[in-house]
Structure formats: C-alpha cells, structure tokens
Amino acid sequence: GNLTTTGGNGNAPGAGGAAGSITLADAVTLNANVTLSAVGGTGGTPGAGGNIQLLGTVDGSAPGTRSLTLTAGSGDIMLAGTIGGTAALSHRHRQ
C-alpha cells in the first residue's frame, strides 16, 4: 500500500511542520501501484519535506504492471538498489 508522512499545518502566518523520513532497507516487490510521500505541512512557511531512501532492489510482481511514485517535497530521494531489474515497473515518477 501507500505510505505517507506529512508535517502538521501551521496557522496562516505560522510555519508548517516537518515531514518524517521514509527508509525501506530491504528488497521490495510491488503487488500494486504504490506512492511514498514525505511532504512538509502548509503554513506561512512550508514545513520541510522528509527524505525517501530505497536501499534495496524494487521490482514489480509482474513485468510492466506496477508503478512507483516518490514525493519528497523539499527532501531528498535516494535510490541505492536496482529499480525494475528483475520485473520492470510500468512507471516511476519522482517529485
């Protein structure tokens, strides 16, 4: 399934809260289309985005049938393992 961590929203002039980070350390097989999101909260000053780290391989359950969307706002996205090496993803989108 999807995984989201979002910072809290500030009052109109207040600062938004920082998002938490997402780290997947092991190999992942996607059995559905998946979105990982770590975006800061809204406010007079937006909160910082969290980092997303995929440290192992990421494959679909069958070639060309699964998509992966990564949204980190102002955070960093790090892909350390092979993406779609065994079973290619239909779509990969980084924001």
N, C-alpha and C positions, 0 to 999 in steps of 0.2 A: 504494500500500500504506500500511500504518500506519507511524507514526514515533513512537518512544518514547525519552525521555531520563530516566533515573531516578538520583537520588543513591544512593550506597552506603549500606548499612545499618550502623549503629553497634552495638557490643556493648550489652547490656541497659541500662547507665546512660549509654553513650556517645551522642553526637549523630549523627544521620543526615547523610549528605552532601547537598549542594545539587544539584538537577537543573540541567541545561543549558537554555538557551532555544531555542525553535524560531521561525525567521523565514522566511516564504515571501514573497519580494519581488515576484514576477511573478504574472500571472493563472494560475489553476489550474482544470483541468477534471477532475472526479472520474469515473473509469471504474469505480469500485467504492465500497462503503461504506468510509469512512476514519475512523480515530481518530488524533488527535495528542495525546500525553500527555507532560507535563513535571512529574513529581511527585518531591518530595524523598524521600530514604531514611528508613527507620524507625530508631528507637533511643529512648533515654531522652528525647531532644529530637528531634522530627522535623526533617529537613532542609528547607530552603526549596524551594518549587516554582519552576520556571523560568517565564519569560514565553512566551506564544504570540502571535505577530504575523502576521496575514494582511494584507499590504499591497496586494494586487491583488484583482481580482474572483475569486469562487469560484462555479462553475457545475457542474451535473451533466452527464453526457454525453447524457442524455435527460431531459426534464422529469419530476420526481416519482419518479425511480428511484434516487437516491443519497442517503446520509445522511452527516453530518459530526458527529463527537463531539470536543469540545475539553476536555481535563482539565489544569488548571494547578496544582492543589493551592493553595498559598498565593501562587502567582504571578498575574500579570495576563494577561488575554486582550484583545487589541486587534484589532478588525475595521475596517480602513480602507477596503476596497473593498466593492462591492455583492455581497451573497451571494444567489445564485439569480436574478439579474436577467435572464439570457438563458435559462437552463434551471433552473427551480426545483428545490431539493432536497426529498426526501421528508421529511427530518427533520434538525434541527440541535439539538444539545444541548451546553450549556456547563456545566462543573463547576468 
